[in-house]
């Protein structure tokens, strides 16, 4: 049963890759989705970095140290 599941997942991934490779609409949809996800990840990382630096003043401290 597990072997069939793994085989189905593998065939589904190969089929999806072929579909995306041969379809302009699907390819552009994948690229658009990837860009949206990367933007959200970057926003989350910026928020976490600000929280680690101690809030909104973290950026000012960094520029003051560079001068």
Beta strands, then each sheet from edge to edge (+ up, - down):
end
